[in-house]
Amino acid sequence: MPNGVKKANLPQKTCLRCGKPFSWRKKWEKVWEQLKYCSEKCKKNPKK
């Protein structure tokens, strides 16, 4: 992700577990394509 990109223009995904949208973060830069869940909680807990 290039420097100077406004927060409103960051890529977004929808969590497969809870359905909430989440935005790109620097710490996810190398694994963004593999991300499916917005948090560890959603990743570990089965859907209710």
Secondary structure, DSSP 8 states (H G I E B T S, - for coil): --TT--GGGS-EEE-TTT--EEE--GGGTTTGGG---SSHHHHHS---
